[in-house]
Structure formats: structure tokens, C-alpha cells
Amino acid sequence: MLFRSFHRKLHRTLRLLGTDAKVPPGAVGTEKVKEMLDNAATFEDIKSTGEGGTDNEWATLPYVAGTYINRDQSKKAMRPKIDPRETNVILFPGQGTQYVGMGSKLLKFPGARDIFALANEVLGYDLLKICVEGPKSKLDQTKYCQPAVMVTSLAALEQLREERPNAIENCFATAGFSLGELTALVFAGAIPFDKGLRLVQIRAEAMQLAAQQAKGGMATVLFGADGRIGEACKEALNWCIEKGIENPDCRVANYLYPGCKVLAGNEEALQFLEANAKRYNIRRIKRLPVSGAFHSELMQPAVEPFATALRKIRIEDPLISVHSNVDGKCYKNAGHIVGQLPKQIVRPVKWEQTLHIMYERKQGEHFPRTFECGPGRGLKAILKQVNAKAWDTALNVEA
């Protein structure tokens, strides 16, 4: 029912637009999978989000092994009362996973060609050509790579449908990393494909403009149990204030897995962190190749254009559970999506918390099969760090 609903809406839009464009197959480019954003939860994070712990040998927590805390994350998830092994979860990647040549191997599937044809009509330019031929400098621009990752991720569903016909129909939950959350909402039937793609285009252009207004960036930090990330961000922020930096900010932008986070902030804040990493027991800090401080207050100018566009679209209740990046919990209904989705632009991506909610099980319970659909293998790699048991049954459907 889920995939049939997606296809009906897709082909209805194709007919309305009158597009019968045939997308020519392109040569398969050499794949270069980019390094995924990394991060993790600490005691400070758990306190701030109100989460506890559990005596679970495979679920990661910032507690000493064997510590028991009464927590049941399953209460925050909506799970069918059937054998989990008969169900599936689908995850969608975000910006940073793009590479020149992506999508080319999907063109043998008619449905994937239809998706690219419709995307070209909606966007007003040849997205497939940029995906397949580049150049890399163009594909890496936020305004191009966000639509590109979304479209290739949805096109990858066609391969999954061909190879595992029941995988999509048996999907009960979905989530996406940052940009991927919009892909998940389109897949779940909450947002029509063409409207969702326009939203992504508006989001990408607004974020790129916000990045041009305030020079900022992002950096991955690796640390141990003695890492003082919260203190580091606070002192970097104070340093920016003392220097008179306009709109200073420095914060955790992505929570991914223990011992690793992504921080975002002004250029000066990141320089402070790089110069003082050892003081806060940061083992390694590495800049990410992004154009701005995404998921921080420096993206505030992008919120209203996106929220305005979202309010003009008729949003439906999702057909399956869609987990929000803002708190990891499922969207309750269409109204919840309209109110919460814009916040994601300036709030941290709580991916590790999302994975706990989706996958935490009592000892001995089985796990659903997981499919990562889209460019890269980053989400599956992160899942292994958070829940190795769930990772055992996870597969990639690469774009």
C-alpha cells in the first residue's frame, strides 16, 4: 500500500506536468563515498534531553557497562505487534553523501528514470546531468546537492522494489538524516514528491544564502569519557563575544554515536576549538567540507522562507512512522510536521537518540531489517556504533 500510494502520486504529477521525457542512461562514474558526520551523547546531553539509560549490552550509552537505569525507549516508538523479522525500517542519507556519477546505475529501472524526469521538470534544470557528470564543484553546492541526494535516494527505492518486492510494503518506520528527513516524509506519503522537491530546493537555497551572511562551518570532534565538549563550545562562544563577532554561536550540530559529534559555529569559534582542543580532551578535530554552520542559530534566516513554503502545501498524516531529527520521536500528524519540521534547520540532528528510540529492544528480542537507501554507506556505519545487533540485519541500497 505504501509504495503504491507513492507511485500513484508520482505518476499523477507526471501526467499533470505532461512530462514524457526519456532520461538517457549515463556512464557509471567512479563512486567516492564521503565521510559521514560523526558525534555522540554524553551525560550532559542525556540530562538536557531527559533521557536515561538501560542495561543493554548492545545499546550505547554514556554510562559504565553494567549500570542500570530504568529507561524504555520503545515507548517513544510505534511498533507493529508482529515478529520484527517480518518488518523493515528504511533510512535516508543527507547532504555530504553526494558524489559525481551517483544515480547512473539506477537508470536501468523505469521508475527511477521517471523520478529523474519529474525532478528535472520541477527544478527547471537537468539534475541527472549534474549527478552523473558533475562537475564536483557544482554538485557540492548546497542548492544542487540537497535536491540531488533526495532524488537519488527515492530513485534507489526502485532498485529495492525490484530486488525485494516486500521490503517496502513491510516497512513500518522511516527516518532521514537532516535533508533525508524530507525524503522520508515524501516516502511516507506525507508530502507529494513534486512539492517535497520544491521544499528541498527552497531549503537549500535559503541555507546557502544564510551561510553567505555569516561565515561559519562545521567540524567533527572525537573524544573520550573525559571530553568536555559542552565547556569547549561555551568558551568558544565567549571568545567570539569578546572579539565582537556578530551573531556568535558554537554548539553541537549532530549527535551520531558515542565519542564523536559534529560542532557548528562561526569561523572564529572553530578556530578557537582547533587551537585549544587538548585543553578540553578533544582527541581529534576535523573540518567538514560544507559551506555553513548548519543546524545552528546561524541558519535562522533560512527558517522563515522554508516555513512559509511548508504552510502553503497540503500535508497529509504519514502512512508509517516518521521520526523527527529534532527529538527522535515519531511525528503525530500533519500539524505536528508543519510545526516542527522548520525547527530542524536550527536545531541539532539527534540521530543517535533517534536510533535508540527506533531500535532499542529487550535482550533476546529480534530486530527489523534495515535498508539505507541513497548515496553512501554512512548511516549503516553509524548504526553499527549505536546498536550492533540492529546492524547485523542492515543492508545498503546505494544510489
C-alpha positions in Angstrom: 0.0 0.0 0.0 2.8 2.4 0.9 4.7 2.1 -2.3 1.6 2.0 -4.5 0.5 5.3 -2.8 3.9 6.9 -3.6 3.7 5.7 -7.2 0.2 6.9 -7.8 1.1 10.4 -6.6 4.3 10.3 -8.7 2.6 9.3 -11.9 -0.3 11.7 -11.3 2.1 14.5 -11.1 3.9 13.3 -14.3 0.6 13.4 -16.2 -0.3 16.9 -14.9 3.1 18.2 -15.9 2.8 16.5 -19.2 6.3 15.1 -19.0 7.2 12.1 -21.0 10.9 12.8 -21.1 13.1 9.9 -21.6 16.2 10.0 -19.4 19.2 8.6 -21.3 21.4 6.2 -19.4 24.8 7.7 -18.4 28.1 6.2 -17.9 28.6 4.9 -14.4 31.1 7.1 -12.6 33.6 6.0 -10.0 32.0 6.2 -6.6 33.7 8.3 -4.0 31.7 7.9 -0.7 32.2 10.9 1.5 32.9 10.6 5.2 29.7 10.9 7.2 29.2 13.4 10.0 30.1 11.9 13.4 29.1 12.6 17.1 27.6 11.1 20.3 25.8 11.5 23.6 27.3 12.5 26.9 26.0 12.7 30.4 25.3 16.4 29.7 23.3 15.5 26.6 21.3 12.9 28.4 20.4 15.4 31.1 19.4 18.0 28.6 17.2 15.7 26.6 15.7 14.0 29.6 16.8 10.5 28.5 18.1 7.8 30.8 19.9 4.6 30.3 19.4 0.8 30.2 21.3 -2.3 31.0 21.6 -3.3 27.3 24.8 -4.9 26.1 24.5 -3.5 22.6 22.8 -0.2 23.0 25.4 2.6 23.5 25.1 4.9 26.4 27.5 7.3 28.3 27.5 5.0 31.3 29.9 2.5 32.7 29.0 -1.0 31.5 26.6 -2.7 33.8 25.0 0.5 35.1 21.2 0.1 35.3 18.9 3.0 34.6 15.2 2.5 34.2 14.5 3.5 30.6 12.3 2.1 27.9 12.8 3.9 24.6 10.3 1.7 22.9 7.5 3.8 24.5 8.6 6.6 22.1 8.3 4.5 19.0 5.3 3.0 17.2 5.9 -0.7 16.5 3.6 -3.3 15.0 2.7 -6.3 17.2 4.2 -8.9 14.8 7.5 -10.6 14.5 10.1 -7.8 14.0 11.9 -10.0 11.5 8.9 -9.6 9.2 9.2 -5.8 9.2 11.6 -3.3 7.8 13.0 0.2 8.5 14.2 2.5 5.7 16.8 5.2 6.4 17.7 8.1 4.0 21.0 10.0 4.0 21.6 13.7 3.9 24.0 16.3 2.4 27.6 15.3 2.2 27.0 11.8 0.7 26.8 13.1 -2.9 29.4 12.1 -5.5 29.8 12.6 -9.2 28.3 9.6 -11.0 25.5 8.9 -8.5 22.2 7.7 -9.9 23.7 6.4 -13.1 23.4 2.7 -12.2 19.7 3.2 -11.3 18.7 4.3 -14.8 18.0 0.7 -15.8 14.9 0.9 -13.7 12.0 2.6 -15.4 10.6 4.1 -12.2 13.9 5.7 -11.4 14.0 7.3 -14.8 10.5 8.7 -14.2 11.7 10.2 -10.9 14.6 11.9 -12.5 12.4 13.2 -15.4 9.9 14.7 -13.0 12.7 16.2 -10.9 14.1 18.0 -14.0 10.6 19.4 -14.7 10.1 20.6 -11.1 13.6 22.1 -10.7 13.9 23.6 -14.1 17.3 22.2 -14.8 18.9 18.9 -15.7 19.5 17.4 -12.2 20.5 14.0 -13.6 23.3 15.5 -15.7 24.7 17.2 -12.6 24.5 14.0 -10.7 26.2 11.9 -13.4 28.6 14.3 -15.0 29.2 16.9 -12.3 31.4 18.8 -12.1 32.1 18.1 -8.4 32.4 21.8 -7.6 28.8 22.3 -8.8 27.3 19.1 -7.3 28.8 20.0 -3.9 27.0 23.4 -3.8 24.1 23.2 -1.3 21.5 24.3 -3.7 22.3 21.4 -6.0 23.4 18.6 -3.7 20.4 18.7 -1.5 17.9 18.0 -4.3 20.3 15.6 -5.9 20.6 13.4 -2.7 16.9 13.4 -2.2 16.0 12.4 -5.8 18.7 9.7 -6.0 17.5 8.3 -2.6 14.0 8.0 -3.8 15.2 6.5 -7.1 17.1 3.9 -5.1 13.7 2.7 -3.8 13.0 1.4 -7.3 16.0 -0.9 -7.1 14.8 -2.1 -3.7 11.3 -2.7 -5.1 12.7 -4.7 -8.0 15.1 -6.8 -5.8 13.0 -7.2 -2.7 9.3 -6.6 -3.6 8.1 -7.0 0.0 10.7 -4.7 1.6 8.8 -1.5 1.1 5.3 -2.9 1.8 6.6 -4.3 5.1 8.2 -1.0 6.1 6.7 0.3 9.3 9.1 3.2 10.1 11.5 5.6 8.4 13.9 8.4 9.2 16.3 10.6 7.4 19.4 12.4 8.4 18.9 16.2 8.1 17.8 16.7 4.5 16.9 13.0 4.5 14.0 13.7 6.8 12.2 15.4 3.9 12.9 12.3 1.8 11.4 10.1 4.5 8.3 12.3 4.6 7.8 12.0 0.8 8.3 8.3 1.0 5.8 8.0 3.9 3.1 9.9 1.8 3.0 13.0 4.0 4.3 15.3 1.2 3.8 14.9 -2.6 7.1 14.3 -4.5 7.0 17.5 -6.5 6.1 19.6 -3.5 8.7 17.9 -1.4 11.3 18.6 -4.0 10.4 22.2 -4.3 10.6 22.4 -0.5 14.1 21.0 -0.6 15.1 23.5 -3.3 13.8 26.4 -1.2 15.5 24.9 1.9 18.8 24.5 0.1 18.8 28.0 -1.4 17.8 29.6 1.9 20.5 27.8 3.8 23.1 28.8 1.2 22.1 32.4 1.5 22.2 32.2 5.3 25.7 30.7 5.1 26.8 33.7 2.9 25.5 36.1 5.5 27.6 34.7 8.4 30.9 32.9 7.8 30.7 29.6 9.6 31.4 26.0 9.3 31.3 22.5 10.9 33.9 20.2 12.4 33.9 16.6 13.6 35.3 16.0 17.1 36.5 12.7 18.5 36.8 12.4 22.3 36.8 10.0 25.2 34.9 9.8 28.5 36.9 12.8 29.8 36.0 15.0 26.8 34.5 18.4 27.8 32.6 19.3 24.7 29.9 21.4 26.3 32.6 23.5 28.1 34.6 23.8 24.9 31.6 25.2 23.0 30.7 27.6 25.8 34.2 29.0 26.0 34.5 29.3 22.2 31.2 31.2 22.2 32.5 33.6 24.9 35.7 34.1 23.0 33.7 35.2 19.9 31.6 37.6 22.1 34.8 39.1 23.5 36.1 39.6 19.9 32.9 41.4 19.0 31.8 38.7 16.4 28.3 39.4 15.1 25.8 36.7 15.9 28.2 34.4 17.7 27.3 30.7 18.0 29.0 27.4 18.8 27.1 24.2 19.5 26.7 20.6 18.9 25.0 20.2 15.5 24.8 16.4 15.1 24.7 13.6 17.7 25.7 10.4 16.0 27.4 7.9 18.2 29.5 7.8 21.5 32.8 9.6 21.3 32.1 11.6 18.2 30.0 14.7 17.5 29.8 17.5 14.9 30.1 21.0 16.1 28.9 24.1 14.2 29.6 27.8 14.7 31.3 30.9 13.5 34.7 30.5 11.8 36.3 32.2 14.8 34.7 29.7 17.1 36.0 26.7 15.1 39.5 28.3 15.1 39.3 28.6 18.9 38.4 24.9 19.2 41.2 23.8 16.9 43.8 25.8 18.8 42.5 24.6 22.2 41.4 21.0 21.5 43.8 19.4 24.0 42.5 21.6 26.8 39.1 20.0 26.5 40.4 16.5 25.9 39.4 16.5 22.3 41.4 13.8 20.6 40.8 14.9 17.1 39.0 17.8 15.3 38.4 17.8 11.6 36.7 20.4 9.4 33.8 19.2 7.2 33.6 20.4 3.6 30.4 22.3 4.0 29.5 25.9 3.2 28.0 27.0 6.5 27.2 26.3 10.2 24.2 24.1 9.5 21.8 23.2 12.4 22.9 26.2 14.4 21.4 29.7 15.0 23.5 31.0 12.1 20.9 29.3 9.9 18.0 31.3 11.4 17.5 33.4 8.2 16.6 30.2 6.4 13.8 29.2 8.7 11.0 31.6 7.7 11.3 31.1 3.9 11.1 27.3 4.5 8.3 27.6 7.0 6.3 29.8 4.7 6.6 27.4 1.8 5.7 24.5 4.0 2.5 26.2 5.2 1.3 26.5 1.6 1.5 22.8 1.0 -1.2 20.3 1.9 0.5 17.9 4.3 -1.0 14.5 5.0 -0.7 12.3 8.0 2.2 9.8 7.3 1.2 6.3 6.3 4.0 4.9 8.5 6.0 6.2 11.4 8.5 9.0 10.5 11.0 10.0 13.2 11.9 13.7 13.7 15.5 14.9 13.8 14.5 17.4 16.5 13.7 14.9 19.2 13.9 11.4 17.7 10.2 10.8 18.2 7.5 10.0 15.6 5.5 12.7 14.1 2.0 12.6 15.5 0.1 14.0 12.5 0.3 16.5 9.6 0.0 19.5 12.0 3.0 18.3 14.0 5.0 18.2 10.8 4.1 21.7 9.9 5.1 23.0 13.4 8.3 21.0 13.9 10.0 20.5 10.6 11.2 24.1 10.2 12.9 23.9 13.7 15.2 21.2 12.3 17.2 23.8 10.3 18.5 25.5 13.5 18.3 22.5 15.9 20.8 19.7 16.3 20.2 16.4 14.5 19.6 13.9 17.3 20.5 10.9 15.2 21.9 8.8 18.0 18.8 9.4 20.1 16.6 8.5 17.1 18.4 5.2 16.6 17.9 4.4 20.3 14.2 5.0 20.0 13.8 3.0 16.8 16.0 0.0 17.7 16.3 -0.4 21.4 15.0 -3.9 22.4 14.9 -6.1 25.5 17.6 -8.8 25.5 16.5 -11.7 23.3 14.1 -9.7 21.1 14.6 -9.7 17.4 15.2 -6.7 15.2 13.6 -5.4 11.9 15.7 -5.5 8.8 17.1 -2.0 7.9 17.7 -0.6 4.4 19.8 2.5 3.8 18.5 4.0 0.5 20.7 6.6 -1.2 24.3 7.6 -1.8 26.9 6.4 0.6 27.0 3.9 3.5 27.3 6.3 6.4 24.0 5.6 8.2 24.7 1.9 8.3 28.2 2.5 9.7 26.7 4.8 12.4 24.1 2.2 13.3 26.9 -0.3 14.0 28.3 2.1 16.5 25.0 2.6 18.2 23.3 -0.8 18.0 25.4 -3.7 16.6 22.5 -6.1 16.8 20.4 -4.0 14.6 23.3 -3.5 12.2 23.6 -7.3 11.8 20.4 -7.2 9.5 21.1 -3.8 7.8 21.7 -3.5 4.1 22.7 -0.7 1.7 20.8 0.2 -1.5 23.2 2.6 -3.0 22.3 5.3 -5.5 
